[in-house]
Amino acid sequence: PGVGCGDIEPPVDGARRLDAELARDLPFQLLAVRLVGVVTGMAHHDDVVVVAAPERRRVVPAQAPWQDVVAREQLGIPADAKIIMFAAVDLQERRKGFTYLSHALHRLRDSGYRNLWVVTAGAGAPDSGKEPLPYPVRHLGNVTSDQLMVTGYSAADLFVGPSLGELFGQVFAEAMACGTPCVAFNVMAAPEVIRHMETGYLAAYRDTEDLVNGLRLLLT
């Protein structure tokens, strides 16, 4: 169990959540997701309990909208920059889709997009591929602190997870709990967690151009 995990409380009316009926349909048997108080303009938020299989349970504190400024300061990223975050246990694991993100970022740069930073979390180096990323990178390394992950999610303008086979979708729920929309391929668990054009963008499977479309849309 993750740090600080306790009993699951019933979902709160008006909270964005995956209810029990939906959870039964998820291929990875997500038990529940309680996203509380992720509402723009609130000065205080309750904790967000993200529950997957018991061994993957963790608590992610929801963030007030102004806290993205503090998070950027903590990461040493300019306040006026746009930020994309990517996280995986192993950044270079093929099925996590980092190569697709790299290609999308190069196309974004070639189209004239500037003032963008990339935050990465996980084992391995984000620049170990054939072609380095075209934007500055703040690599958090293999993160063991929930608070550091929250800082990354909160600093980001969007979380990108172009996985070729996302079984759990837990990172998407965590990112959205911190008020950060997500971009992913429309496959497996992603569409069960992300609502297309509401809480994020679901790109056509393995379609780099559509992935770029999602980045442009949510960075605008």
Sequence and secondary structure as in RCSB ss.txt:
>XXXX:A:sequence
PGVGCGDIEPPVDGARRLDAELARDLPFQLLAVRLVGVVTGMAHHDDVVVVAAPERRRVVPAQAPWQDVVAREQL
GIPADAKIIMFAAVDLQERRKGFTYLSHALHRLRDSGYRNLWVVTAGAGAPDSGKEPLPYPVRHLGNVTSDQLMV
TGYSAADLFVGPSLGELFGQVFAEAMACGTPCVAFNVMAAPEVIRHMETGYLAAYRDTEDLVNGLRLLLT
>XXXX:A:secstr
  TT        TT EEE HHHHHHSTT   EEEE    TT S   EEEEESSGGG EEEE   TTHHHHHHHHH
T  TTSEEEEEEEEETT GGG HHHHHHHHHHHHHTT  SEEEEEEEES TT SSS  SS EEE  S   HHHHH
HHHHH SEEEE  SS SS HHHHHHHHTT  EEEESSTTHHHH  BTTTEEEE TT HHHHHHHHHHHH 
